[in-house]
Amino acid sequence: MTDAPADSTLHDGARAAAYAPPTTRDGWQQFVATPPLHPRQQHLLADLGLTAEGARAARPRRIPQAAAFAAGLAHARAWAQQHGNLAVPEPARHDGYRLGTWLRTQRRRASRGKLPADRIKALEAIDPHWNPAGGLRWRQAYLTACTHTTGRSPATTADFNALPADTAKWLFTQCSSYDNLQPEQQQQLAGIGLTSERARALAPPPKPPQPTRPARPRLKNPPSAVAAGLPYARSWAAQHGNLSSAGYRTEHDGFPLGWWLYKQRRAAGAHVKRTGRPWPHNPPLTALDPWWNPPWRATWNHSWHQAHTCYSTGMPFPNQTTKWIRTQQRTWDQLHPHQQHLMGTIGIHGPTPLHRYNSHPANLTDQPTELINTHETNPEQQTRSSQAHPAGARKQRPPPRQHTPHRQTQPTN
């Protein structure tokens, strides 16, 4: 069984509902603006009484732009008579009319050169500053300043301090950027007594220029960069006996030696990871310091050098260094043999138990005075403690208290 054509299955009511033309203005415009209809479509519309001549005659007319502008102009004139200006916030309405949005549209069209001259003159007749040079927010701040400075002209800083904080800050900003304002803005400020001479006198002094830092040389990882930093590395090693004491921000004779060593360590690690062979530029640096690129983090060497400096000069360890030494003692078995050797040079020879530390111990040992373990008990105290709590004995707890239910007394008759 074949399907019947759609036209034969639709009765007149359904066909009228399916092809009913739109009733709104926008719907009519879209309906008429469609491409030429198929002859069958035109025939179906003719059944509904809609012909080409009828469609053209039924096209709704738009509201003329002149009438729409006249309506907005009337609301703008009424607003100006009430407030004295056209600095209307965008969400503001006047008698239900969105006047703020309408004025924003006119300003935008005027800035693009699409607003006719007669309409611009009509708005200027209401308010010469309807389209302010510095923008609507600048105009609103200026009107607020005019309200606070009515009857007095700010001439000194004390006059500004007597004004509200927001207004005083805004006026100081205008004085600071007076030369960058447009002539129209400068004229408006002159209306409240803020002339060019007074604005420059009240402007804060300019900030002194910041000293420019010399540009650091931009180094790369080819052999030329290694050759460029080797002289500075030799000079540092001859002065300090190593290269591991140079931190990341260390500069030697104006050369960023710490940053250069960091780049060389990264280049050496990347080369070994990529090829499995030693870095070809490793020998000259190893000759200066065998541990210039240690298998542990280079920051460990920086902390050790800080501790070694305090130990060799007899100064007490800072709290941060003391905490670092305790961490090394706690993880002694995980240290590299060379790390353990370096810790021995500052008097740390093993994982000392960490209980209590006294900076002035009674019995001196080969350990640093800040890290001596003085948690020792008196023999008498030890005897009393052993007697009070013998080994293997546990404190006996009293048996739980038996709970007896509360008996309620029966009322007497």
N, C-alpha and C positions, 0 to 999 in steps of 0.2 A: 504494500500500500504506500503510495507516494504522498508526500506532504503537499498540501494545497498551498497556493500562493498566499502571501501574507495579506494582500489586499482583499482577497475573497473571504478571509476569515475574520476580518475586522468589520464590525457593524459601524453604523454612523456615529454612535456615541463614543465608542472606544477610539475610532479614528479621530474624532474631534479632540478627545483628551490627549491623544498621542501627538498631534500636530498643532496643538493650541499655541498661538504666538504669545510671547511674553507681554506682560502688562506693565512692567516698570519702564522708566526712561532708559536706564542702562541696558535693560534687556532688549528694548526696541532698537537701540543703537547697534548692539551686537547682532541682532536678528537681521537688520537691514545691511550691515557691513559685511555679511558673509559673502563668499564667492557666489557666482551665478548658480542658481539652483538647477537641478535636473528637470527636464520637462515633466517627468512623472511627479516630482515634488510640486512643481507649479500647478499641475492638474489637481493634486490633492488639496493644495491651498485654495484653489479656485472653488472647490466644493464647499469650503468654509466661508466663501465670500471675500477672500483676501486676494486682490489682484495687484499688479505692479503699480498702477496708479494709486490704489488705496494705500499701499505700503508707503509710498513717497509722501502722501498727504498726511498719514498718521505718524510720521517721524516727529517726535517731540522736539521742541526748541530748547536750547540751553539758555540759562540766565545770562544776559549780556554782561561782559566784563565791566562795562562802565557802571551798570547798576550795582554790581557786587562791590566795586571800589567805592561807589557813593555811600553804600551802606556802612562799609568799614570806616570811611572818613567821618561819617556822622557820629559813630561811636567814639572815634579818636577825639573828635572835637568836644564831645561831652566829657570824656575822661580828662582832657587838658583843662577844661573849665573847673573841674573838681580838684585836681591835683597840681595843676600848674605846669605840667610837662608830659612828655610821651615816653618816659623811661618806664615802660610797662613790662613787668616780668612776663615771661613766656606763658606760664599757666594761668595768668590773670584773665578774668572775664568781666564784661560790662553788660549788665542786663541780659546775661546768658550768652552773649556774643563773645567768641574767643578772640579778644582783641590782641592779646600778646602774641598768639600764633599768626594773626593777620599782619601785625607790624613786622614780625620776623621775616615773613615772606616778602614784604615790600622792601626791607633792607637787603635781603639777599638778591632780589631782582635789580635793585639799584646798584649794588656792587658789581653785578654782571653786565650792567649797561642795558638791561631789558625793561626798565621802568620808564615810561614816557616823561618828558620834561614837565608837562602840565601837572601830572600827578605829584612829581617831586616838589613843585612849587606849592601845591595845595597842602602838602604835609609840612613844608617849611613855614607856611603861613601860620600853622598851629603851633609848632615848636621848631625853631631853627636848628636845634640839636636832636631832632628825631632820629637821625642816623649818626650817632656820635663817632668821632674819629677814633677814639681808643676802645670802642666796643661798649656794649650795654652795661657790663659790670663796672667799667671805669666810670661811666656816667652816673650810675647809681651810687658808687662810693663818693663821687664828687658832690652829689646832692646831699648825701648824709653829712659830709664835711661842712657844706654851706649851712646846714641846720645847726651844727654845733658851734660854728664860728660867727653866728649872726651878731652883729653889733661890736665885734672885736676882731682885730686883725692880728694873727699870730706873728710876732716879730722876734721872739726869743725861744730858746729851748724850754724855758719855764712855761711859756704859753702853751706849747705842745703837751707838756706833761699834765696840764690842767684839763685837757680834753680826754674823752674816753680812750681806752687803750687801742681799740681797733682803728679809730680815726687818727690818733697820733701816729701809729705805726704806718698807716697809709700815707700820711703827709710827709713823714720822714723818707718814705720810699720815693715819693715824687721829687723831693729835694735831691736825693741821691742820683736819680736818673732824669734830672730836669733837661739836660742837653739832648737826651734821646726822645723827648716828647715831641709831638707834632705841634705846629703853631697854634692850631685851634685849642689844644689842651693847655698850652701855656697861657693863652688868653683867658681861658676859664679860671685857671689858678690865679692869674692876676686880679680877677674879680673878687677874690677873697683876701687880697693883700699879699699873696705869695708871688712876688715879682722875681725876675731872674737874679737880681743882686741879692735879695733876701734868701732865695732858695739856695744859692751857692754858698752864702754865709752860714746857713743852717745845715748844710750837707755834712755828713761825717767825713773826717779826713780819709783819703784813700789808703788802702792797706799797702804796707811796704812790699816791694817785689820779693818773691821768694828766691833764694839763691838756687841757681841751676846746678844740678849735679853733673859731673862729667860722665859722658856716655861710656858705658863699659864696652870693651871689645867683644864682638860677637864671635864666639868660637864654635867650631864644628869638630867632627870626629875624624877627619882624615889625618894622615901622618904629619901634615904641616902644623895642625893644632897641637900635636904632641910635642913637636920641636919648639913651638912657640912658648909652651909652658914649662919645658924642662929647665931652663935657666933659673926661673923663680923657684922651682921645686928644689934644685940643688942649693940655692941660697937659703931656703927655709930649713932644709935638712942639715946644712952646715951650722946653722944657728941653734936649732932645737934638737938635733940628733935623730929626728924621725919625721915622718909625714902624716902620721895618724893624729897628731895633735891639732892639725888644721881643721877647723870646723867648716860648715857649709858656707858661712858668710865671711870667712877669713880672707883678708886682702893682704898681699905682701908686695910692698913697693908699688901700690896702685893696681896690682894685677889680682883678679879674683881667683886666688889659688884654691880655696875650698871648693868653689863651684867647678873649677877645672878638674880637680881630683875626682869629684863626684861624676863628672862626665866620663872620665877615663875608666872609672870602675864600672860604669854601666856599659861602656864599649867593650871592656874586657869580658864581662859576663855574657853579653850578647854574642860575642865572637865564639866563646867556648860552647855556648848552647847551640849555635848554628853549625859550627864545623867540628866540634869535638877536639880541637887542637888548641894549644896555648896561644894567647894573644901575642902577636909578633913584637909589640912595643912594651912588653912586660919587663925585659931585662934591665933597661936603664933605670926604671923606677924601683925595681927590686934591689938594685945595687945601692940605692939611696936608703931604702927602708924595706927589709924583707916582708914586713907585715903591712905594707901600704894598702893592700887590698885583702883584708882578712876574710876568712870564711864566715865570720859573724858580722853583725851590723857595725858599721863604722862609728855609730853613736856610742857604742860600748867603750871604744877607745877614748872618746871625749870625756865620758864620765870618769874613766880611770885616770886620765891626766889631771882632772880636777882634784881627785882624791890624792894623787901622788904629790901634787903641788902643796896641799895642806900638810901631808905627812912629812915631806922633806923640809918644810919651813917650821914645823912644830906648832902649827896653828890647829885649833880644834876643827873637827869636821862640821860642815853645815848640816842642817837637818836633812836636806835632800841627799847629800852624799852619804850620810849615815844610813838612810833608808836604802840607798842603792847597795851599800856594802852588805847590809842584812839580807837583801835579796840574793846577792851572789853566794853568801854562806848557805842560804836555804836551798839553792840549786847548785851546790858545789859539784855534785857528781855529773851534772850536765854541762859543765864548763869544758872548754877546749884545754888541752894540757898547757898551751902557751898562755891562755887566760889565767889558769891556776898559778903559773909562774909569775905573771904580772901581779896577781893579787898577793903573792908572797913578798914582793918588793915593798908593799905597803903594810906588811905585818900580818896579813891574813893567810894562814897556812891550812885551814881546814874548816869544815862546817861546825863552828862553835855553837853549842846549844843557846838558843835565844829565849831567855826568860826575863831577866831584868838587867839593866845597864846602869853603871855608875861612872860618872866622869872623874871621880877621885877615889879609886880603889885603894884598899890597904896593902894588898900584895901585888906588886907589879910583875907582869909577865911579858912575854914577847908580843902579846896582842896589843893593839892600840888602846889607849886609856879610855876612849869613848865607847869601846865595844867589849869591855871586860864583863864577864858573867859573874856577878857577885851574889847570885841567889844561893846562898849557903845558910844552913840552919845551925843554931847553937846545939852542941851535944845534949845539954839538959832539956832543951825544947824537943829535940828528937826523941829523947827517952820518954818524956811525958806524953808525947804524941803517940809513941809506940805502945805505951801502957794503956792509954785511954782508948786506942783503937788498935787492938792486936790484929796481926795479919790474918786474913781469912775470916775475921769476925764482921758481921754485918749488924747494923743498928736495927734492934728489934722494935717494931712498931706495936703500939698497944692494940689489943683486940677491938674490933669495931663495937660500938655501943649498941646494945639491943634497943630496938624501938618498941615501945609499948603503946598500944592504941589508947587514945583518950576516951575515957568513958564519960558519956554525958549523964548528968544527974537527971533523974526523972522528977518532974514537978509533983509536989505533994498535993493530994486532993484536999 
